[in-house]
Amino acid sequence: MLGLSIMSMDFGNIPVTTTNMPEGGLGNFKVSMLNIGASYAKGFTDHIFGGMNLKVIDEAIPNAKSAGVALDAGIQYVAGKMNNVKFGISLKNVGPKMQFTGDGLAFRTVINNGSVSGNSLTVQERSAAYEMHPSLM
């Protein structure tokens, strides 16, 4: 068996807020999540079945994005007079950690260092790497 899966999630418009304007009023932004998977499954005998799923994950907020690739795999053994006893094992989301990158993690600040005042600086934050969500596909 071959399979193809696509999952796209829309979270609607989310108001932009800042520390100076916590109630919003600056407009809206969108968050997107897209997962595309290709699957293959096979029955090796009348009692042993296995399969795998390769997926590409893409998550984005304005000006910041995270993407990754993961593999799911599993095997199942079916036994009993009426094939009613089933044992299985699976691996899910095996792959490298994901990390957000982009200008959406930057902010501007003003530096006051003694006699010189008002110098501005752009600070680029780094996102921590994270494991893929177990609920993705």
ABEGO torsion letter per residue (X at the ends): XBBBBBBBBBAEBBBBBBAABAAEGAEBBBBBBBBBBBBBBBBABAABBBBBBBBBBBBBBBGBBBBBBBBBBBBBBBBEAAGABBBBBBBBGBEBBBBBBEAAABBBBBBBBEABBGBBBBBBBBBBBBBBBAABX
